Amino acid sequence: MHELAITESVLEIALRHGRAAGAARITDLHLVIGELSSVVDESVQFYWDIVSEGSAAAGATLHFRRVPAQLVCRACGHSYSPRQALPCPACGSEDIRVATGEEFYLEAIDVASKEADAVALSETP
């Protein structure tokens, strides 16, 4: 259920930046989500279709890029995937940190300018 609040925040950010850029509408959003985050792509998409309705972002395509989890051993510096083992496979230490995999951010927003929309409208038969 937290995806609803996350999706509303993404919409607010996208609309704010779209207005600042003078965009007529938002066409695409590129989201980066870490493998260890609890964000579910399908839930974000479901809520997006609801919360963006009637806004300049309605109909925008969401692109999801998943970042694999990577752990780093603080004892020896070895970097590894958590699928191998939770203790460090190189030295056995359990003093590890998550290097990647917890991300969640809006990486890019694609917009259509007012001029582009005007040209597209004038070219339709």
Secondary structure, 3 states (H helix, E strand, C coil): CHHHHHHHHHHHHHHHHHHHCCEEEEEEEEEEEECCCCCCHHHHHHHHHHHCCCCCCCCCEEEEEEECCEEEECCCCCEECCCCCCCCCCCCCCCEEEEECCCEEEEEEEEEEHHHHHHHHHHCC
